[in-house]
Amino acid sequence: ELKKQLAEQNELLTDVDEQELQQEHEKLLVQQRELELQDKRLYAAIKNNQRIKQEISGYEARRAACEAEYSLINSLSATLNGTLTGKKRVNLETYVQMHYFDKILQRANVRLLHMSRGQYELCRDKMQDADSKTGNSKTGLDLEVKDYYSGNLRSVKTLSGGESFMASLALALGLADEVQSCAGGIQLDTMFVDEGFGSLDDSSLQQAIATLQGLSEGHRLVGIISHVHDLQEMIDKKILVRKKRGQQGTGSEVALVVD
């Protein structure tokens, strides 16, 4: 039986074409070389991709660090420039001015309350601070006046000419006081006030003069530039400037008057 099977197998082997086997073998060798080349290419690509992935990971870490730094700097920039969403939109310069302006107002109101006989007090417009959250306000330095006679807040634009002069004078004196307080011993020994007295009634004029006289008694020189005759009568040391007319010639003459 075994011999019979062996004979059958031999017959099958004799039927196989050796040339076809050789061609198939060569074909398989070609495929093997192609696969080996493809393997090398894939291996090189994998190595290159691994290197790129490692570089990208490094860039990602640097990008995350840069984004964190940018977020901090951008938030700081928005805060300083008054563009931070949901916050008061006041830039740094205005914020500092508001801080010192409030101090000046505190000192100015001491003078203004006295000059106005307790009627007026200057206030910074706080409603503007609320509006600055939605707008892009960069002022924050608008003024209102509190009228203690009526109990209402109103715009400083509603003040009369004389009242505006008293408010301006009080602000100037408040500024001088604050500068002296913050400047480390610097004294403002001289002050000149130019005009404005003509808009004051007799009572207000008396109050303004009393305030200025109080300053001068504190060893401070206060000069007033004015054409108001009543004011000239109140001042004992004057420099009078008169225009020359007609036969007197041209130009002006200056006279020092000490009563």
HELIX and SHEET records of a PDB file:
HELIX    1   1 LEU A    2  ASP A   15  1                                  14    
HELIX    2   2 GLU A   18  ASN A   81  1                                  64    
HELIX    3   3 LEU A   92  MET A  115  1                                  24    
HELIX    4   4 LYS A  126  ASP A  131  1                                   6    
HELIX    5   5 VAL A  156  THR A  158  5                                   3    
HELIX    6   6 GLY A  161  CYS A  182  1                                  22    
HELIX    7   7 PHE A  197  SER A  199  5                                   3    
HELIX    8   8 ASP A  202  GLU A  217  1                                  16    
HELIX    9   9 HIS A  229  MET A  234  1                                   6    
HELIX   10  10 GLY A  246  GLN A  248  5                                   3    
SHEET    1   A 3 TYR A 120  ARG A 124  0                                        
SHEET    2   A 3 LEU A 143  ASP A 147 -1                                        
SHEET    3   A 3 ASN A 152  SER A 155 -1                                        
SHEET    1   B 2 THR A 190  ASP A 194  0                                        
SHEET    2   B 2 LEU A 221  ILE A 225  1                                        
SHEET    1   C 2 LYS A 237  LYS A 243  0                                        
SHEET    2   C 2 SER A 252  VAL A 258 -1                                        
END                                                                             
